[in-house]
Amino acid sequence: MKVSALLGALLLLFLFSGRSVCADKVDAAITSVSMTERNGRMMIDLGLSTSIADDDTTALKRAQAALIRVFDVTTGMSLGDVRLESASGGTLSLTVPVLNEGDTISIVILKLTFDGKEAKNPLAITTTVPRTGQKTEETQSSSGLLSPGHWIGAKGKDDSNVYIATQINTAIDADPSYGIDAKLDVPFRRFMTGRRIQNTGLTFSTQISDAPEADPDSMEFGAYWRTFIWDCGSRCGTGVWFRRLQWRNTLQSESNKDFSNTNIIWPTALRLISKTWGSSSEFGIRPYIGNEFGFNLNSPVPELQNRLIDRPLIGLNALLLVPTDIGILKSLNWETLYEGRWPLRNELALQENGDGALKFMDFGTAPRDYVNSSLTAGFGTYFGLTFSYEYGQLPPSFKLVDNAFRVEITFKAKRTGGE
Amino acid sequence: MLTLAESENIVKDCVREATRFSGTIRSENKLYEIGVIDDDSLDAVNEEITTNPEKGVPNKHYEIDPAVLPTTTDKTVAEVRDIVQENAVELSKSTKAAFVRMQALVRAAERSSGGKRR
């Protein structure tokens, strides 16, 4: 009996998987299953990777038109009394007569359409009836959850755990040269304080180049902490632009590439998080205000060593995301960052000679601006091509990047959190 | 245990609450396709799922560890739904009672502040 039930399930799978593959089919699979005993029957809750329909009524009609079979592999029975209870979005609920704990069942769904399109492969899952108080464990599925803690592609520099960009630079009055823009982010386990999630981790970033006119010459390493401190909740209508206020703090060292100018800094900033405008193209802005407070550890000018540093700052981050799926082109991102710093105490602005030696350009509390605008075309999962424009000065050396245009080949990856 | 349909509604409602995304949200959509454009908006979605008393898991008298929620905007709605369903834990009776009292207080405060505004 057990063998015949398995053979029946396999025969159904074979018959329908052997059909000619139509181009107008969707990738759909059962991704999760849970079972609970309710009102003298066993309720089987199925999660699908794709929505059956946008509204519940249509989803239920489509599910009713499908062919749903449940086989008890342990007893070798095909269950006759299978009732469809509900269907909505990408979920479907069935009830069957109560099953024995530890029994293995196989669920096969045929002719279920997703917005009128059939699934490329028959939907099937094999699972074990859980013991009381235990969770359902799926043993075999046509697809499953992503395995925990692995690497995937990221959207942009801000979104990456590992980001490496190699550049070919051209700038006014400068020969083409090469540089590196890299970032490493190691997030720690998130935790709650009150009703706020706390995000912490370690971060390292560097922007260096061998071009005297296009070298931000900035390296940062430190520990960060960020959390929301305000949200407008359900009181805000759709017209409200800014919905949350985030507080970001970092304790970091900032230095130039040969560590001849190093500061220990506590940057703190309050960032407003906007809603997302658009649906096919998405746009968001993050204005912020903050302060960078710290002291100099070593400086090319002995008189400036160990002096306090205090720089109020304002900034704006704007992001436009256009998800696409044209061949290998998977996305187009435009990201612009503006930062303005007003040193309250005298700070250096250095410039590199042609032979690599540093020379003074400025000394004082003059405002220091920085702008970076980039357009990234994402190819495949990890790689992209970025065209960027950069102007301004970054701490600690505030070397002027003089209208640098860059073409970068980027590698962006993000580690999933082991969910 | 939360049902998968409840979990999917929680995820969709929390994405809308955090980003005010105006388009249709489907199970197969990746988060970055439905308004979760960066880490900041992902943090906001995760916080809505964890703490929002009207749209998040607390509304169903459940709680969830924020560490299990997505760290990347490449996840699909279906994947986040499965994470929520798998990891949401029912509140204890005493916590549930305290939460119901808190919800009642919040609603009463909202009613009175709304009345004053009118």
Interface residues (C-beta under 8 A of the other chain):
Chain A: A28 T31 S32 S34 T36 D45 L46 G47 L48 S49 T50 S51 D54 S86 S88 G89 G90 T91 S93 K135 L145 L146 I152 G153 A154 K155 G156 D158 D159 P187 R189 R190 F191 M192 R195 R196 I197 N199 R226 F228 D231 G233 S234 T238 R243 R244 Q246 R271 I273 K275 T276 G278 S279 S280 E282 F283 G284 R286 L319 L321 P323 S331 K414 R415 T416 G417 E419
Chain B: M1 T3 L4 A5 S7 E8 N9 K12 E17 A18 T19 R20 F21 S22 G23 T24 R26 S27 E28 K30 Y32 E33 G35 V36 I37 D38 D39 D40 S41 D43 A44 N46 E47 T50 T51 N52 E54 K55 P66 A67 V68 L69 P70 T71 T72 T73 D74 K75 T76 V77 A78 E79 R81 D82 I83 Q85 E86 N87
